[in-house]
Structures are given as structure tokens and as C-alpha cells.
Amino acid sequence: MSTRQEIVGGFYARVSEDKRLTGRRAGQLEYRTTMEYIHRFAGKDSKVLEIGAGTGRYSIALAREGMDVTAVELFDCNLSVLKENGKGIANLHALQGDGTNLKMLEAASFDVTLCFGPMYHLYEAADVHKAIDEAIRVTKPGGVILFAFLSVYGIMFANYLYGNWNDGITENFTEDYKVKHFKEQLFTGYDIVEFEELFTAKPVEKITVTGVDGQLEALEEHGELAMSDEDFDSFAKWYLSVCEKRELLGDTNHLLYICRKK
């Protein structure tokens, strides 16, 4: 049977992760909203870690702003692009590693930690908690951690309203509609409360939970979204004012759980 690493690695070898945050409006909104939240906690002198850095869209941008950035990425296909795009940036340090084991990084080393990839692809509870614990371990007391995760409802709206609804139910829910997680899902989604409960016994205090791309992925996935640059700019500013509203969180695909280490 294929391992988690083989399944996820095979996916990233087939797709262009480097263009995901720039090509469509959903990705552009995700990037813009996420950067806004990063800048609320990270400044020019911050030491930042990004776990699951992909091709480095966030890490490279933050390093160019002057932050000292360490980017950890598991898969060769993404890491090679990250290193190529980050050539010549002395304050960007690219490493290969798995978010469930960051043994190469010292405890309490970073002001801000971005765990932006692992929670999409971890399905066993033990691995989920290892990734959370490792992100907390390497963050300084008083430092802020941003965990990216997916809404199972956002996944359903974006991918399973086009003649394949029953497939989505089978892949994401048990017979009594409890959310399920298994490695063949590739991307695993959470109920918002379910994800928050992962942190109940952790040495962190919750700051907020926010969406970062609204319903745009669902609207773009199977249709053309007509939005001029002017309209998109206006929409992005409006979305930033409502993205933490509890009643909207389930509809967004990508979210951030933001907390502070005690």
C-alpha cells in the first residue's frame, strides 16, 4: 500500500503548486488575506519558520521584506522550486523535513511559526498531534503560530456539487455524517469545532480562527468568475472585514487557527 508521503508527493509532482496562489482569484485572495494576518504578528526583525512551505511563496516574500525565514518542505519537487526562486536571498534558509518531526530545529527558536502544509495531509491522530506539538516546541514563549487547515464543508461545496455528491459523502463522512480522515483522501477537511478541539490540552491560547478565501474556490472551480481587478480589490478589502465571522467559516476552503504559545 502507498504511504502518505507517496500519495501526497505524487500529487505535488503532477500539479503546479508554484502558481496556485497567483493564477485564480481564490488563490490570490488566500495569499492576500494570509499575508495580512502574518503581518499582524511578524515584523521586519522577526525570526519566522514556515512548515510545509511548498514552493516558497510566503517564505520568499517574507525574507525579501527582511525577516529571517526558515522554510521546511518535505517534497523534492516543491523544495527544488523554492531553492531556485530563493537564490541570492541570504536570510532565507530552505530545509527538507516532515512537519511531524523537526528534530533539526531547536526548541523556542522562532517568533512566528507558519504551519501551512501539514494539516491538509495528516490523517492519523498521532501524526496530527505530532505536527501541532512540533510547531509549538520550536516557537518561542509568547510567539504566535498560524495553522492552516481545510473546511470539510468548503471541500464539499467546491468539489462535489457537479454530479458527484455521493462520492464526496463517501470520501469525507461516515454513514452517520461524522467527519473522517484517511490517507487516500489526499486533502483532509475538518469541522471547525473539531479542529479547535485539537488544541484543548496544548500550551497555547487561541487568538482567532479566520477564513482566507471565502467561497471563491467553489465559485471558480466549475465556472468563470467575472471579477475585474478593481472589483477584486474591493472584494478583498470587504472580505478581510468579515473573514472571522463564525457563520462564514464553514463555507471557506482554507482557514487559519491562530494561537500564542504560553
C-alpha positions, 0 to 999 in steps of 0.5 A: 500500500502507498504511504502518505508521503507517496500519495501526497508527493505524487500529487505535488509532482503532477500539479503546479503548486508554484502558481496556485496562489497567483493564477485564480482569484481564490488563490490570490485572495488566500495569499492576500488575506494570509499575508495580512494576518502574518503581518499582524504578528511578524515584523521586519526583525522577526525570526519566522519558520514556515512548515510545509512551505511548498514552493516558497511563496510566503517564505520568499516574500517574507525574507525579501521584506527582511525577516529571517525565514526558515522554510521546511518542505518535505517534497523534492519537487516543491523544495527544488522550486523554492531553492531556485526562486530563493537564490541570492536571498541570504536570510532565507534558509530552505530545509527538507523535513516532515512537519511531524518531526523537526528534530533539526530545529531547536526548541523556542527558536522562532517568533512566528511559526507558519504551519501551512502544509501539514494539516491538509495531509495528516490523517492519523491522530498521532501524526496530527498531534505530532505536527501541532506539538512540533510547531509549538516546541520550536516557537518561542514563549509568547510567539504566535503560530498560524495553522492552516487547515481545510473546511470539510464543508468548503471541500464539499461545496467546491468539489462535489456539487457537479454530479458527484455528491455521493462520492464526496459523502463517501470520501469525507463522512461516515454513514452517520455524517461524522467527519473522517480522515484517511490517507487516500483522501489526499486533502483532509477537511475538518469541522471547525469545532473539531479542529479547535478541539485539537488544541484543548490540552496544548500550551497555547491560547487561541487568538482567532480562527479566520477564513482566507478565501471565502467561497471563491474556490467553489465559485471558480472551480466549475465556472468563470468568475467575472471579477475585474481587478478593481472589483477584486480589490474591493472584494478583498478589502470587504472580505478581510472585514468579515473573514472571522465571522463564525457563520462564514467559516464553514463555507471557506476552503482554507482557514487559519487557527491562530494561537500564542504559545504560553 
